[in-house]
Amino acid sequence: MHKHEVPRKVLHVSIGFGTLWLYRMGAQISQIHPVLLSLLIPIFTVDVIRFRWPAFNRVYIKYLGAFMRESEAHDRFNGVISYLAGLWATMYFCKKDVAVMSVLLLSWCDTAASTFGRQFGKYTPRIRKGKSLAGSLAACAFGIASAVLFWGLIAPMTPRQYNEGVHKFAFEGTLTLPTPAREFLGLSESAATISGYAALGVLAVISGLVASVSEAIDIFGLDDNLTIPILSGIGLGAFLWAFASG
């Protein structure tokens, strides 16, 4: 493992815990996404400068290289840029709980997939270049655990007023089959609705699958730090729009 891999992964994982702490303190995504944008612009500007000024790039790498991939030192933009852009997009466009979960899936599932993929990927089929079944299964397992932790434990312990009005959750404890599916199956709304642990279990499994697919898929070679939170937000948001909007 590259000597910088450990501190980079520690930072990666810590962002998930930081997000949960901010959530518990009552921070709202409408307060956070402007901060992310204000960080994104100067960091992107610095990267443009360092690619055009080798002496500055050497100093930059000396002090901040521990938090970067080796390839980002010379010919790729800093992964922090993709990270900030992905989180900004998710927090700007998604419901509060979906945005938080998307951060957790990026922070924890991506790290789990990379760690387990390196360790056990040689024993399992390869999904695509750099992605193994071992990594995808790890992402799925951590996605399920993240959903249970957030929706099953952290969110119920948080004051309800933090999640009201424009900050309302997409998932409020129940899942219902969409009306066309209910009519096709001849089910009443109550018969087609689950709540409590059953609903949480279904949503947790969906979160795991979303994490696994988001981590494994390649979109035009874009950085995982950008695609994972956006795809996670789209996947969870679409599922909850269909099954929890009513």
C-alpha positions in Angstrom: 0.0 0.0 0.0 1.3 3.4 -0.9 2.6 5.3 2.2 -0.1 8.0 1.7 -3.0 5.6 1.5 -3.6 5.3 5.2 -3.9 9.1 6.1 -6.1 9.6 3.0 -8.4 6.8 4.0 -8.6 8.1 7.6 -9.6 11.5 6.3 -12.1 9.8 3.9 -13.8 7.9 6.8 -13.7 10.8 9.2 -15.9 12.9 6.9 -18.8 10.4 7.5 -18.5 10.8 11.3 -18.2 14.5 10.9 -21.4 14.6 8.9 -23.3 12.6 11.6 -21.9 15.0 14.2 -23.1 18.1 12.3 -26.5 16.4 11.8 -26.8 15.8 15.5 -25.9 19.4 16.2 -28.8 20.6 14.0 -26.8 21.8 11.0 -28.9 21.9 7.9 -27.8 21.1 4.4 -28.9 24.6 3.3 -26.2 25.9 5.6 -23.5 23.4 4.4 -23.7 23.4 0.6 -22.7 27.1 0.3 -19.6 26.4 2.4 -18.8 23.4 0.2 -19.0 25.7 -2.9 -16.9 28.4 -1.2 -14.2 25.7 -0.6 -14.5 24.1 -4.1 -13.7 27.3 -6.0 -10.4 28.2 -4.4 -9.2 24.6 -4.3 -9.9 24.2 -7.9 -8.1 27.4 -8.7 -5.1 26.2 -6.7 -5.0 23.0 -8.7 -5.0 24.9 -12.0 -2.1 27.0 -10.7 0.0 24.1 -9.5 -0.3 22.3 -12.9 1.2 25.4 -14.5 3.8 26.2 -11.9 6.0 23.1 -11.1 7.9 24.8 -8.2 4.6 25.5 -6.4 3.4 22.0 -7.1 6.4 20.5 -5.4 5.7 22.5 -2.3 2.0 21.6 -2.4 2.8 17.9 -2.7 5.3 18.1 0.1 2.8 19.3 2.6 -0.5 18.0 1.3 0.5 14.9 -0.7 -0.4 12.6 2.2 -4.1 13.2 1.5 -3.8 12.6 -2.3 -3.6 9.7 -4.6 -0.1 9.3 -6.2 -1.6 10.0 -9.7 -3.0 13.3 -8.5 0.4 14.7 -7.8 1.2 15.4 -11.5 -1.5 14.9 -14.1 -4.9 14.6 -12.3 -6.9 17.1 -10.3 -7.0 16.7 -6.6 -9.7 14.2 -5.5 -10.8 16.8 -2.9 -12.3 18.7 -5.8 -14.4 15.8 -6.9 -15.3 15.1 -3.3 -16.5 18.7 -2.7 -18.4 18.8 -6.0 -20.1 15.5 -5.4 -21.2 16.5 -1.9 -22.3 20.0 -3.0 -24.5 18.5 -5.7 -26.1 16.0 -3.4 -26.8 18.5 -0.6 -28.1 21.1 -3.0 -30.5 18.8 -4.9 -31.5 16.0 -2.5 -33.7 15.7 0.6 -31.8 16.0 3.9 -31.7 12.3 4.8 -30.8 11.3 1.3 -28.0 13.8 1.3 -26.6 12.6 4.6 -26.8 9.0 3.5 -25.0 9.8 0.3 -22.1 11.2 2.3 -22.0 8.1 4.4 -22.0 5.8 1.4 -19.1 7.8 -0.1 -17.2 8.0 3.1 -17.6 4.5 4.4 -18.6 2.2 1.5 -16.0 3.5 -0.9 -13.3 3.0 1.7 -14.6 -0.5 2.6 -14.7 -1.5 -1.1 -11.2 -0.3 -1.7 -9.8 -1.9 1.5 -11.5 -5.3 1.1 -11.0 -5.3 -2.7 -7.2 -4.9 -2.2 -7.2 -7.7 0.4 -9.6 -10.2 -1.1 -10.2 -9.1 -4.6 -7.8 -11.6 -6.0 -10.0 -14.4 -4.8 -13.2 -13.2 -6.4 -14.3 -12.3 -9.9 -13.4 -8.9 -11.3 -16.4 -6.7 -12.1 -14.3 -4.2 -14.2 -10.7 -2.9 -14.1 -9.9 -2.0 -10.5 -13.2 -3.3 -9.1 -13.8 -6.8 -7.7 -16.8 -8.7 -6.3 -15.1 -8.6 -2.9 -15.1 -4.8 -2.9 -18.7 -4.6 -4.1 -19.9 -7.0 -1.4 -18.0 -4.9 1.2 -19.7 -1.7 -0.1 -23.1 -3.4 0.1 -22.5 -4.6 3.6 -21.3 -1.2 4.8 -24.2 0.5 3.0 -26.7 -1.7 4.8 -25.0 -0.9 8.1 -24.9 2.8 7.4 -28.6 2.9 6.7 -29.4 1.1 9.9 -27.1 3.3 11.9 -28.5 6.6 10.4 -32.2 5.9 9.9 -32.6 3.3 12.7 -30.5 4.8 15.4 -29.1 8.4 14.9 -32.2 10.0 13.3 -34.7 8.8 16.0 -32.4 10.2 18.7 -32.4 13.7 17.0 -34.9 16.4 18.0 -37.8 16.2 15.6 -37.8 20.0 14.9 -34.4 19.6 13.1 -36.2 17.6 10.3 -39.4 19.6 9.7 -40.5 21.9 7.0 -38.1 22.3 4.1 -35.7 20.0 6.0 -38.3 17.1 6.1 -36.9 13.6 5.5 -37.8 11.6 2.4 -38.1 8.5 4.6 -40.4 8.9 7.6 -40.8 5.3 8.6 -43.1 3.8 6.0 -42.8 2.4 2.5 -45.8 1.9 0.2 -46.2 0.3 -3.2 -46.9 3.0 -5.8 -50.6 3.3 -6.9 -50.2 1.5 -10.3 -48.5 -1.5 -8.6 -51.2 -1.6 -5.9 -54.0 -1.5 -8.5 -52.3 -4.2 -10.6 -52.0 -6.5 -7.5 -55.4 -5.6 -6.2 -54.0 -4.4 -2.8 -55.4 -1.7 -0.5 -53.0 1.0 0.6 -52.7 -0.4 4.1 -52.0 -3.9 2.7 -49.3 -2.5 0.5 -47.6 -0.5 3.3 -44.8 -1.6 5.6 -43.4 0.3 8.5 -41.0 0.0 11.4 -38.2 -2.6 11.2 -39.6 -4.1 8.0 -39.4 -0.7 6.2 -36.0 0.0 7.6 -34.8 -3.4 6.6 -35.9 -2.9 3.0 -34.4 0.6 2.8 -31.2 -0.7 4.3 -30.9 -3.4 1.6 -31.7 -0.8 -1.1 -29.0 1.4 0.4 -26.5 -1.4 0.2 -27.3 -2.2 -3.4 -27.1 1.5 -4.3 -23.7 1.8 -2.6 -22.4 -1.3 -4.4 -23.6 -0.2 -7.8 -22.5 3.4 -7.3 -19.0 2.3 -6.3 -18.6 -0.3 -9.1 -19.9 1.7 -12.1 -17.7 3.8 -14.3 -19.0 7.0 -15.9 -16.7 8.3 -18.5 -13.7 7.7 -16.2 -14.9 10.3 -13.7 -13.6 10.2 -10.1 -15.5 8.0 -7.7 -15.6 10.9 -5.2 -17.8 12.7 -7.6 -19.9 9.9 -9.0 -20.6 7.9 -5.8 -22.5 10.6 -3.9 -24.4 11.8 -7.0 -25.4 8.2 -8.0 -26.3 7.4 -4.4 -28.5 10.5 -4.2 -30.2 9.7 -7.4 -30.7 6.0 -6.5 -32.0 6.6 -2.9 -34.0 9.7 -3.9 -35.7 7.8 -6.8 -36.6 4.8 -4.6 -38.0 7.0 -1.8 -39.9 9.2 -4.3 -41.6 6.1 -5.6 -42.2 4.2 -2.3 -42.3 6.8 0.4 -43.7 10.0 -1.3 -47.3 9.0 -0.4 
